[in-house]
Amino acid sequence: MTGHRRRKAKKIVAGLFVCLLLAALAVTCWLGNVLINVALCRPQESIWENDAYASVEADVEASYVISDETQENMLEAYEKRQSWLVRVKPKRVALTSHDGYELVANVYPGSPKSRKWALLLHGYGYTGKKEEMEYIGAEYAAQGYWVLAPDLRCHGESQGDFIGMGWTDRQDILQWIDYIVSQDKQAKIVLHGQSMGGAAALMTAGEKLPDQVKAVVSDCAYTSVWDIFSRKLKDWYDVGPFPILYETNLIFQLRGGYNLKKASVLAQVAKSRLPILFIHGEADDFVPVSMARELYEKAAGPKELLTVPGAGHGLSNYVDPDAYYGKVFSFLENIYGG
């Protein structure tokens, strides 16, 4: 082969390589946008949203079998919730976030002389909305608590371009805390969240908070947004975070989102000195119980950990309600007589 032909062949190979590289980048860019649209934009409404059981069971993995006892506990929780809602009339309140979105919450009155408040934070997805926390709210109400349950941004009635995964929500939660304090300067506030709401509570705990915030209860939270997305890519598609998640993160920031790698629950927990109760189901296939143990080890303030045998994601309070609520209220009692 002559030198001219060799040079021509090299140019063709180089051109093919560049074309393949550009095609690969185009595909991963497309996949990144798809991932953002599916995972971080407003979720679709559930076709089951009016079913009494669907809201409770929605986050359960398809492979998880709910025992008869757990189903009975779920029905009892539903009946408690309904009985409570007959007696109280929630007040709809709204505020504007620091970046201009309307955020909406329900406030449920507690005992007239009570100073105890539970700020309840729901999980992710199409069933993620303030009413989902009414099951837990009924238990707090039985202890005299006032309850504030917001729709996190891009869920329910609250506006937003992207789901906060707890990270941007932490700034919104600071405003809800300020709202409670404006209503009751002697308030004793506990932040209690499940799944994404648990992560949001822990991320908020790492911020500068008023003295009225006394404790956090985190149920089945993940260690970081990056960690949970990396895990889901591996579980569902058997691929690692590179290059898809890296490119998704870049595209997401360009679209006006936030840096997924900075959205670390572990880092926020390490900054907090608040008492924290970590709760996690030992049969959780969505957010592994190992993440709760990592968070517990990282927490710098007073802390306790409850793991519930046989409980899947977001089901600890139904699998063993006595252990769950017994631990929650004994923990709060030890902190502030709560």
C-alpha positions in Angstrom: 0.0 0.0 0.0 1.4 3.4 -1.0 1.9 6.2 1.5 -1.0 8.1 0.0 -3.4 5.2 0.4 -2.2 4.6 4.0 -2.9 8.2 4.9 -6.3 8.0 3.2 -7.2 4.8 5.1 -6.1 6.4 8.4 -8.4 9.4 7.7 -11.3 7.1 7.0 -10.7 5.2 10.2 -10.4 8.4 12.2 -13.6 9.7 10.5 -15.4 6.6 11.4 -14.2 6.8 15.0 -15.3 10.4 15.3 -18.7 9.5 13.9 -19.1 6.6 16.3 -18.1 8.8 19.2 -20.6 11.5 18.2 -23.3 8.8 17.8 -22.5 7.4 21.2 -22.6 10.9 22.7 -25.9 11.6 21.0 -27.4 8.3 22.4 -26.2 9.0 25.9 -27.4 12.6 25.7 -30.8 11.3 24.6 -30.8 8.7 27.4 -29.8 11.4 29.9 -32.8 13.5 28.9 -35.1 10.5 29.0 -33.9 9.7 32.5 -34.5 13.3 33.6 -37.9 13.3 32.1 -38.9 10.0 33.7 -37.2 10.4 37.1 -37.0 14.1 37.9 -40.0 15.7 36.3 -43.5 15.7 37.7 -44.7 12.1 38.0 -47.9 10.9 36.3 -51.1 10.6 38.4 -51.9 7.1 39.6 -54.8 5.3 38.1 -55.4 4.0 41.6 -55.4 7.3 43.4 -59.0 6.8 44.7 -58.4 3.2 46.0 -58.2 3.0 49.8 -55.3 0.5 49.7 -53.3 1.8 46.7 -51.8 4.8 48.5 -50.5 2.5 51.2 -49.1 -0.2 48.9 -47.9 1.9 46.0 -44.2 1.8 46.9 -44.0 -1.9 47.6 -41.8 -3.8 45.2 -43.7 -6.2 42.9 -41.8 -9.1 44.4 -42.7 -8.3 48.0 -45.5 -10.4 49.5 -47.7 -8.6 52.1 -48.6 -10.9 55.0 -52.2 -11.2 56.3 -51.1 -9.6 59.5 -49.6 -6.6 57.7 -52.7 -6.2 55.6 -54.8 -6.1 58.8 -52.4 -3.5 60.2 -52.8 -1.5 57.0 -56.6 -1.6 57.3 -56.4 -0.6 60.9 -54.2 2.4 60.0 -56.6 3.4 57.3 -59.5 3.3 59.8 -57.6 5.4 62.3 -56.8 7.9 59.6 -60.5 8.1 58.5 -61.6 8.4 62.1 -59.2 11.3 62.7 -60.2 13.1 59.6 -63.8 13.0 60.6 -62.8 14.9 63.8 -60.4 17.5 62.3 -60.6 19.9 59.4 -57.3 20.5 57.8 -56.4 24.0 56.8 -54.8 24.5 53.3 -51.9 26.9 53.5 -49.6 28.1 50.7 -46.3 30.0 50.5 -43.9 31.0 47.7 -40.5 29.3 47.6 -37.3 31.3 47.3 -37.2 30.6 43.6 -40.8 31.5 42.9 -42.9 28.4 43.1 -46.2 28.1 45.0 -45.9 25.4 47.7 -49.0 24.0 49.4 -49.5 22.2 52.8 -52.2 21.0 55.0 -52.2 21.9 58.7 -54.2 19.6 61.0 -55.0 21.1 64.4 -53.8 19.3 67.6 -54.7 19.6 71.2 -55.5 23.3 71.9 -52.7 23.8 74.5 -50.2 21.6 72.8 -46.9 23.0 71.6 -45.9 19.8 69.8 -45.7 19.9 66.0 -44.9 17.1 63.5 -43.7 18.3 60.0 -44.4 15.2 57.9 -42.7 14.6 54.6 -43.9 12.2 52.0 -42.1 10.0 49.5 -41.4 10.1 45.8 -43.6 9.5 42.8 -47.2 9.6 41.6 -48.5 8.7 45.1 -46.2 11.2 46.7 -48.4 13.9 48.3 -49.2 15.3 51.6 -52.3 13.1 52.2 -50.1 10.0 52.2 -48.7 11.1 55.5 -52.1 11.2 57.2 -51.6 7.6 58.3 -48.6 8.7 60.4 -50.3 12.0 61.2 -53.1 10.2 62.9 -50.6 8.6 65.3 -49.1 12.0 66.1 -52.5 13.5 66.5 -53.3 10.8 69.1 -50.3 12.2 71.1 -51.7 15.7 70.9 -49.5 17.0 68.1 -50.3 19.6 65.5 -49.4 18.3 62.1 -48.1 20.1 59.0 -47.9 18.0 55.8 -46.6 19.8 52.7 -46.6 18.7 49.1 -42.9 18.7 48.2 -42.1 20.6 45.1 -43.3 19.0 41.8 -45.7 16.8 43.8 -49.4 17.1 44.6 -50.5 20.8 44.6 -47.0 22.2 44.8 -45.3 23.7 41.8 -41.8 23.0 40.5 -39.9 22.2 37.4 -37.9 19.3 38.9 -38.3 16.9 41.7 -36.0 17.9 44.5 -35.1 14.4 45.9 -34.8 16.2 49.2 -32.0 18.6 48.1 -34.0 21.6 46.9 -36.8 20.5 49.2 -34.6 21.3 52.2 -34.8 25.0 51.5 -38.6 24.7 51.1 -38.8 22.9 54.4 -36.9 25.7 56.1 -39.8 28.0 55.0 -42.4 25.6 56.4 -40.5 25.6 59.7 -40.6 29.4 59.7 -44.3 29.2 59.1 -44.8 26.9 62.1 -42.7 29.2 64.3 -44.8 32.2 63.1 -47.9 30.4 64.4 -46.3 29.2 67.6 -43.1 30.6 68.9 -42.9 28.0 71.6 -43.4 25.1 69.1 -41.5 21.9 69.6 -41.0 20.5 66.1 -40.1 17.0 64.9 -39.3 16.4 61.2 -40.6 13.0 60.2 -40.2 11.7 56.6 -40.4 8.5 54.6 -38.1 7.5 51.7 -37.5 10.7 49.8 -39.2 12.6 52.6 -36.8 10.9 55.1 -33.9 12.1 52.9 -35.4 15.6 52.8 -35.7 15.7 56.6 -32.0 14.6 57.0 -30.8 17.1 54.4 -32.7 19.9 56.3 -31.1 18.8 59.5 -27.7 19.8 58.1 -28.9 23.4 57.8 -29.0 26.2 60.4 -32.3 25.6 62.2 -34.3 27.5 64.8 -34.3 26.2 68.3 -37.9 25.1 67.9 -36.7 22.1 65.8 -36.0 19.4 68.3 -35.6 16.1 66.4 -35.7 14.1 63.2 -37.3 10.8 62.4 -36.0 9.4 59.1 -37.8 6.3 57.7 -36.0 4.4 54.8 -33.9 7.3 53.5 -31.1 6.9 51.0 -27.5 8.1 51.5 -27.4 10.4 48.5 -29.3 11.1 45.3 -26.3 9.9 43.3 -26.1 6.7 45.3 -29.8 5.8 44.8 -29.8 6.6 41.1 -26.6 4.6 40.6 -28.2 1.6 42.4 -31.3 1.8 40.3 -29.4 1.8 37.1 -27.5 -1.3 38.2 -30.7 -3.1 39.5 -32.9 -2.3 36.5 -30.5 -2.1 33.6 -27.3 -3.7 34.9 -25.2 -0.7 33.9 -22.9 1.4 36.0 -23.1 5.2 36.5 -20.5 5.9 33.7 -21.2 7.4 31.3 -25.0 7.7 31.5 -25.4 9.2 35.0 -22.5 11.5 34.6 -23.9 12.9 31.3 -27.4 13.0 32.9 -26.0 15.1 35.8 -24.4 17.6 33.3 -27.6 17.9 31.2 -29.7 18.2 34.3 -27.7 21.2 35.5 -27.9 22.8 32.1 -31.6 22.4 32.2 -31.8 24.3 35.4 -31.6 21.5 37.9 -29.1 20.9 40.6 -25.9 18.8 40.9 -26.9 15.3 41.8 -23.4 14.5 43.2 -23.8 17.3 45.7 -27.2 16.2 47.0 -25.7 14.1 49.8 -27.7 13.0 52.8 -24.5 11.7 54.4 -22.8 15.1 54.2 -25.8 16.8 55.7 -26.2 14.3 58.6 -22.5 14.8 59.5 -23.2 18.5 59.9 -26.2 18.1 62.1 -26.3 17.9 65.9 -30.0 17.2 66.2 -31.2 13.9 67.7 -32.1 11.6 64.9 -34.0 8.3 64.9 -33.3 6.2 61.8 -35.9 3.5 60.9 -35.5 1.0 58.1 -37.1 -2.2 56.9 -34.7 -5.2 56.8 -36.5 -6.5 53.6 -36.3 -3.2 51.7 -35.3 -4.1 48.2 -35.5 -0.5 47.0 -33.3 1.4 49.4 -31.1 -1.2 51.2 -31.0 -1.2 55.0 -27.2 -0.8 54.7 -27.9 2.8 53.8 -29.6 3.4 57.1 -26.5 1.9 58.9 -24.2 4.2 56.9 -26.4 7.2 57.8 -26.5 6.2 61.5 -22.7 5.9 61.6 -22.2 9.3 60.0 -24.7 11.1 62.2 -22.8 13.4 64.6 -25.6 14.1 67.2 -27.6 11.9 69.5 -29.0 9.0 67.4 -30.9 5.7 67.5 -31.5 3.0 64.9 -34.5 0.7 64.5 -34.6 -1.9 61.8 -37.8 -3.9 61.3 -37.5 -7.6 60.3 -39.6 -8.5 57.2 -40.5 -4.9 56.3 -40.2 -3.8 52.7 -39.8 -0.2 51.5 -41.9 2.2 53.4 -43.7 -0.6 55.3 -42.1 -0.7 58.7 -45.0 1.2 60.3 -47.4 -1.5 58.9 -45.4 -4.6 59.5 -44.8 -3.8 63.2 -46.7 -0.6 64.2 -46.1 -1.3 67.9 -42.4 -1.3 67.5 -42.4 1.6 65.1 -44.6 4.1 67.0 -43.4 2.8 70.4 -39.9 3.7 69.3 -40.8 7.1 67.8 -42.7 8.3 70.8 -40.3 7.0 73.4 -37.4 8.6 71.4 -39.3 12.0 71.4 -40.3 11.6 75.1 -36.6 11.2 76.0 -35.7 14.3 74.1 -38.3 16.8 75.1 -41.1 15.1 77.0 -42.8 14.6 73.7 
